[in-house]
């Protein structure tokens, strides 16, 4: 029996992220990514995926070469259709067990806004952020 929850750990250059197993749909190596000249905030690029145009969250200093794209799914509200977005990470996402008693305070250098975050916890001497995907990828955040 596990002492925690199973999740995905993403090495996002701005801060390590953890996502629930059901939120990660696919990891794509060497994707076709396009910068958006008028993109703002984290959304300076888009990804064409399965005939859809997805917003792509990138760290400001992140290079497109050698990145892995993680396609994620979320709902804007219960029973709503799934929405899709993408996050650029370093390396492949990996599964791990989140300890149930590892909650911690957010670090001062976390680049994500408080309203875009669900929680923080300690894992292998690192503070890991758990984003609230429906808020992070909300149209207001994309257009801000």
N, C-alpha and C positions, 0 to 999 in steps of 0.2 A: 504494500500500500504506500502511495506517495504522501510526502509531507507537505505538498504544495500543489499548485496548478501547473498544467503543461502549457507552455507558450512558445512564441518565436522570439529570438533575440536578434535584433538588427544592428549592425555596426554603422549607424548613421554618423557621418563625420561631425555633425554639430553636437550630438549627444547620443549615447546608446538608447535604443528604444525596445520596448517589449510589446508584442501584439498577441491577442488571444489566438488560439489555433484556428478558429473559424473565420478570423479576419484576413488571413493570408490565403490568397487564391493561387498565386503562381510567382515564381522567381524566374527572371529572364536575364540571361547573360548577353552582353554585347547587343543591346537593344537599339532600335532606330529612334533616337530622341531628337527633338527639334527645339532649339531655343526660341523663346517668344520675346521679341524686342520690347514689347510693352508689358511683359509679365511683371508682377509685383510680389514682394515678400518672398515666400518660399516657392512661388509658382512661376519661375522664369523659363519653364520648359513644358512640353507636352509629349505624350507617348501615344502612338497609334497602336491599339490593341484590340484584336477581334472586331475590326470595323468600327471601333469607338475611339474618340479622342479623349484621353484622360489627362487631368492635371497631374503634374509631376512635382512632388516636393523635393527640392534640392537644398543642401546647405549652400550658403552664399559662396564659399570658397571651393566647392566641389567641382572636380573636373569630370567631364562626361566619359573620358577614356577609362576602360577597365571597371566601370561600375556595374553593379547588378541592380535591376529594377524589380521591386516587389510590388505586385498588383494586390491591392487590398479591397475588401468589400465592407460596406457598412449600411445601415439604414438611418434615414433621417428621423424616423419615428417607428414605433412598433407596427408591424404588419405592412409597412411601406415596402415598395420594391427595393431590391439591392441597388446601391450606387457603387461605382468603382472609381478608384484613384490609384496613384502609384507613388512610391517612395524610392529615391535613389540611395543605395547603400554600398558600402565597401564589403566585398566578399559575399559569400552565400549566407542567407539566414539560417539559424540553427535552432533546433528545439531544445528546451531545457525546462527544469522544474523550478517554478517560482516559489521560494519559501513563504509560508503563510505569515510568518512573523518578521518579515524583513522591511516593512514600511519605514520610510524615512522622510525627512524634510527635503524640499527641493533645493538644489545647489544654487548659489548666487549667479553662476554663469550659464544657467539653462536658457537657451535662446527661444524656446517656445513660450507663448503667452499662457498665463495661468488658466484662462478659460479653454485652452486647447488641450489641457492635461487632465487625466483621470487620477493618477497616483505616481509615487516614486517609491523605489525600494532599492536595497543594497544587494548586489550579486557579485561575487568574486572581487570584492574591494572596489566596485564601481557603483555609481548611482545611476540607475536605469529609469527612464521616463516611460510612462504608459500614456500614449496620446488618446484623446477622445476624437476618433476619426471624423464623426459627423460634424463636429465643430471646427476641426482643423481644416477640413475641405469644404466648408460651407461657402456658398457664393459670396457672402460678405467678406470673408477672409481672402478669397481669390481676387476680388475686385478692389480691396482696400489699398 
